[in-house]
Every structure is written in structure tokens, then in C-alpha cells.
Amino acid sequence: MFRFKQFTIRQDRTAMKVCTDACVLGAWADVGRGGRLLDIGTGTGLLALMAAQRNPEARIEAVEADEAAAGQAAGNVRESPFADRVRVVPARIQDVTTEPFDRILSNPPFYTGHLRSPDAAVNRALHNDELPFEELISSIVRLLKRDGECWVMLPPSELQRFSRLAEAAGLRPYRTLALRHHARKPVFRMIAGLRYDAPAVPDRRELCLYEPDGKTYTAGFRSLLQPFYLIF
């Protein structure tokens, strides 16, 4: 169980647990004001609930293909203050048909050809066999308004591949955030906001989670997560 300031995430029935980089995605992505928001592959419901806290007028749909995870996400939503605005949809995103959204968030699976776990749920959460980038982008294009934004988080090399495919569909990064554990470590995750009218050169930023000692959170991380983490 992971307790935040305004909601609690239970995660005993989900393969993907709460992780720091996902919390950064939920805190840093532009979730707009009002409108409709979609969380693709919601897992525990973390991103949907963070978005609901940040955007008090948004109507949010959280789609999850894994039955057990969808059930747990629905329970987390019911126990939160945002139950009237967040709906968990147990379905593959490829099968979802609805009106387009103003914002789309996704922390998608990205492993291809790596060693498999004996746990099928873990494989679905980590490997993109059931949601390859081509199908994810096709779903995003189908479900995103022309003036909307999509936010994803991936390792740097995978974001490059995702961005090439997205650009073929007209979506380009307009803002990125590179995550490092600390200043002497390499970038391990990239967060990108994509839209149809993105400038040729995106706004590039960087965030270190820790000071060089590897233990003390940086001021930037503390400021970003202060609305959510009980320790700040």
C-alpha cells in the first residue's frame, strides 16, 4: 500500500507497483484545466488519480486490459475523493471507442524480446507484445482531439523509436523531461508531451531525483512531488 496526501494506492493485485518515475510523470505532465482525460494502461490507477487531484474539473477514463489490475484500480478510485470523476474501463485500448480526449497519459510497456517472467500479468505490464507502439499510437491518434496533448514516459532509446512512429502520424514532442537518479548518472527515463502543432525544437528540461549522495531528494523533486508525498 502506498499512501499519498489525498488518496491511497493498494497494489497487491497489480503487476506494476507505484514507482518514483511514474509519480514524476503524474506530477509533471500538463493535465490541462477541465476537459476529458484518458489514462492508457492505468495499472493501479495512479496517474488517473494524480490527474484528478491536479485538475479538479476533469472527467477521467482509466483503461486497463488486465482484469485484476482493473479491479484494483476501480477499488482505489472508489476509496478516493475523486470517485465521481474517474471511471475505470476494463478493456484493451485498441477496443475502446468513445469521444476524443483533451489529454492522454500513458506509462506504456516497452520491453521487446527480453527474458520473460513466469507471471503473465508482469509480462503484460512490462512487454509490449499486446500493445506495440504502432497500436498505441494508432489508438492515441484515434482518441485524441486535434488540439489535444499526449504524454508518455519511456527509456530514451524507446522514446526515440516512439517519436519516429508518432511523427509519421503527425504527433511530435513539444516538451520533454529527462530523468536522472543524480547528476552523475545517465538519463534513465524520458517524459514527453506530444501534439500536432509542436514546434520544430521541443522545450527540453532535466530533473535529478537525488543529490550526488544518492539519498537526499533534490529541491526540484521535492517541489514537484510536495502536493502528493506525505514526507514533504
C-alpha positions as CSV (number, residue, x, y, z in Angstrom):
1,M,0.0,0.0,0.0
2,F,1.2,3.5,-0.9
3,R,-0.4,6.5,0.9
4,F,-0.4,9.9,-0.8
5,K,-1.8,13.1,0.7
6,Q,-5.2,12.8,-0.9
7,F,-5.6,9.1,-1.9
8,T,-4.2,5.7,-1.2
9,I,-2.9,3.1,-3.8
10,R,-3.4,-0.5,-2.9
11,Q,-1.3,-2.7,-5.3
12,D,-1.3,-6.3,-4.1
13,R,-3.2,-7.4,-7.2
14,T,-1.3,-5.5,-9.8
15,A,2.0,-6.4,-11.6
16,M,3.2,-2.8,-11.8
17,K,3.7,-1.1,-8.4
18,V,4.0,2.6,-7.6
19,C,7.4,3.8,-8.7
20,T,9.1,7.2,-8.5
21,D,9.3,7.9,-12.2
22,A,5.6,7.2,-12.7
23,C,4.9,9.7,-9.9
24,V,7.1,12.3,-11.7
25,L,5.1,11.7,-14.9
26,G,1.8,12.2,-13.0
27,A,3.1,15.4,-11.3
28,W,4.8,17.0,-14.4
29,A,2.6,16.2,-17.4
30,D,0.3,19.0,-18.4
31,V,-3.2,17.7,-17.5
32,G,-4.9,20.9,-18.5
33,R,-7.9,22.5,-16.9
34,G,-11.3,20.8,-17.2
35,G,-12.0,18.7,-20.2
36,R,-11.7,14.9,-20.8
37,L,-8.6,12.9,-19.9
38,L,-7.6,9.3,-20.7
39,D,-5.1,7.2,-18.9
40,I,-4.0,4.3,-21.1
41,G,-2.9,1.2,-19.1
42,T,-3.8,2.7,-15.7
43,G,-2.5,-0.3,-13.6
44,T,-3.2,0.8,-10.0
45,G,-5.0,4.0,-11.1
46,L,-2.1,6.1,-10.0
47,L,-1.9,8.5,-13.0
48,A,-5.6,8.9,-13.2
49,L,-5.9,9.8,-9.5
50,M,-2.9,12.2,-9.7
51,A,-4.5,13.9,-12.7
52,A,-7.8,14.1,-10.8
53,Q,-6.1,15.9,-7.9
54,R,-4.3,18.3,-10.2
55,N,-7.3,19.1,-12.5
56,P,-10.4,19.3,-10.2
57,E,-12.8,19.7,-13.2
58,A,-11.5,16.9,-15.4
59,R,-13.6,13.9,-16.3
60,I,-11.2,10.9,-16.5
61,E,-11.3,7.5,-18.0
62,A,-8.7,5.0,-16.9
63,V,-8.3,2.0,-19.3
64,E,-6.7,-1.3,-18.1
65,A,-6.6,-4.6,-20.0
66,D,-5.6,-6.8,-17.1
67,E,-8.7,-7.8,-15.2
68,A,-7.1,-8.0,-11.7
69,A,-5.4,-4.6,-12.1
70,A,-8.6,-3.0,-13.4
71,G,-10.5,-4.3,-10.4
72,Q,-7.8,-2.9,-8.0
73,A,-7.7,0.4,-9.8
74,A,-11.5,0.7,-9.5
75,G,-11.2,0.0,-5.8
76,N,-8.6,2.7,-5.4
77,V,-10.8,5.1,-7.2
78,R,-13.8,4.3,-5.1
79,E,-11.8,5.0,-1.9
80,S,-10.5,8.3,-3.2
81,P,-12.2,11.7,-3.1
82,F,-12.4,11.7,-6.9
83,A,-14.7,8.7,-7.4
84,D,-17.4,10.9,-9.1
85,R,-14.9,12.0,-11.8
86,V,-12.8,8.9,-12.6
87,R,-14.1,5.8,-14.3
88,V,-12.0,2.6,-14.7
89,V,-12.7,0.8,-18.0
90,P,-11.6,-2.9,-18.1
91,A,-10.6,-3.2,-21.8
92,R,-7.9,-3.2,-24.3
93,I,-7.3,0.4,-25.6
94,Q,-7.4,-1.0,-29.1
95,D,-11.1,-1.8,-28.5
96,V,-12.2,1.5,-26.8
97,T,-14.5,3.7,-28.8
98,T,-15.6,7.0,-27.3
99,E,-15.5,10.7,-27.9
100,P,-12.0,12.2,-28.2
101,F,-10.0,13.4,-25.2
102,D,-8.2,16.7,-24.4
103,R,-5.3,14.9,-22.7
104,I,-3.9,11.4,-22.9
105,L,-1.4,9.9,-20.4
106,S,0.4,6.6,-20.7
107,N,3.3,4.8,-19.0
108,P,3.3,2.1,-21.6
109,P,5.2,-1.3,-21.6
110,F,8.3,-1.1,-23.7
111,Y,10.3,-4.3,-23.5
112,T,10.7,-6.3,-26.7
113,G,12.4,-9.7,-26.9
114,H,13.6,-9.6,-23.3
115,L,13.6,-12.6,-20.9
116,R,10.0,-13.3,-19.9
117,S,8.6,-13.6,-16.3
118,P,6.6,-16.7,-15.4
119,D,3.9,-14.3,-14.3
120,A,1.7,-13.4,-17.3
121,A,0.5,-10.2,-15.6
122,V,4.1,-9.0,-15.3
123,N,4.7,-9.7,-18.9
124,R,1.7,-7.7,-20.0
125,A,2.8,-4.8,-17.8
126,L,6.4,-4.7,-19.0
127,H,6.5,-6.2,-22.5
128,N,4.7,-4.5,-25.4
129,D,3.6,-7.7,-27.2
130,E,-0.1,-6.9,-26.5
131,L,0.3,-3.2,-27.0
132,P,3.1,-2.5,-29.6
133,F,4.0,1.1,-30.2
134,E,2.2,1.1,-33.6
135,E,-1.1,0.1,-32.0
136,L,-0.6,2.5,-29.1
137,I,0.0,5.4,-31.4
138,S,-2.9,4.4,-33.6
139,S,-5.2,4.4,-30.5
140,I,-3.8,7.8,-29.4
141,V,-4.5,9.3,-32.8
142,R,-8.0,7.9,-32.9
143,L,-8.8,9.1,-29.3
144,L,-7.0,12.5,-29.1
145,K,-8.5,15.8,-30.1
146,R,-6.7,17.7,-32.8
147,D,-5.7,20.4,-30.3
148,G,-5.1,17.9,-27.5
149,E,-1.8,16.6,-26.0
150,C,-0.5,13.1,-25.3
151,W,2.1,12.5,-22.5
152,V,4.2,9.3,-22.4
153,M,7.2,8.1,-20.4
154,L,9.8,5.7,-21.8
155,P,13.6,5.0,-21.7
156,P,15.5,7.4,-24.0
157,S,16.1,4.9,-26.8
158,E,12.5,3.7,-26.8
159,L,11.2,7.3,-26.8
160,Q,13.2,8.0,-29.9
161,R,11.5,5.0,-31.6
162,F,8.1,6.0,-30.3
163,S,8.6,9.6,-31.5
164,R,9.6,8.5,-35.0
165,L,6.4,6.4,-35.3
166,A,4.3,9.2,-33.8
167,E,5.7,11.8,-36.2
168,A,4.6,9.7,-39.1
169,A,1.1,10.2,-37.7
170,G,1.6,13.9,-37.2
171,L,2.4,14.0,-33.5
172,R,5.7,15.5,-32.3
173,P,7.2,16.2,-28.9
174,Y,6.9,19.8,-27.8
175,R,8.2,19.4,-24.3
176,T,10.5,16.7,-22.7
177,L,11.9,16.0,-19.3
178,A,15.0,13.8,-18.8
179,L,15.2,12.0,-15.5
180,R,18.4,11.1,-13.8
181,H,18.9,9.4,-10.5
182,H,21.5,12.0,-9.8
183,A,23.8,14.3,-11.8
184,R,26.5,11.7,-12.3
185,K,24.1,9.0,-13.6
186,P,22.8,8.7,-17.1
187,V,19.2,9.6,-18.1
188,F,17.0,6.5,-17.4
189,R,13.6,7.8,-18.4
190,M,12.2,10.5,-20.7
191,I,8.8,12.1,-20.3
192,A,7.4,13.7,-23.5
193,G,4.4,15.8,-24.3
194,L,3.3,15.4,-28.0
195,R,0.9,17.4,-30.0
196,Y,0.0,18.0,-33.7
197,D,1.2,21.7,-33.8
198,A,4.5,21.1,-31.9
199,P,7.4,23.5,-32.8
200,A,10.4,22.1,-34.6
201,V,12.6,22.2,-31.5
202,P,10.9,21.0,-28.2
203,D,11.4,22.6,-24.8
204,R,13.9,20.3,-23.2
205,R,14.3,20.1,-19.4
206,E,16.0,17.8,-16.9
207,L,15.3,16.6,-13.4
208,C,17.6,14.8,-11.0
209,L,15.8,12.8,-8.3
210,Y,18.6,12.9,-5.8
211,E,21.6,14.9,-4.8
212,P,25.0,13.3,-5.6
213,D,24.9,11.4,-2.3
214,G,22.1,9.3,-3.9
215,K,20.0,9.7,-0.8
216,T,18.8,13.3,-0.4
217,Y,16.0,14.3,-2.7
218,T,16.7,17.4,-4.8
219,A,14.8,20.7,-4.3
220,G,13.3,20.3,-7.7
221,F,12.0,16.8,-7.0
222,R,10.6,17.9,-3.6
223,S,8.8,20.8,-5.1
224,L,7.3,18.7,-7.8
225,L,6.0,15.9,-5.5
226,Q,5.1,18.1,-2.5
227,P,1.4,18.1,-3.3
228,F,1.4,14.2,-3.2
229,Y,4.1,12.8,-1.0
230,L,3.5,12.6,2.8
231,I,7.2,13.0,3.5
232,F,7.3,16.6,2.0
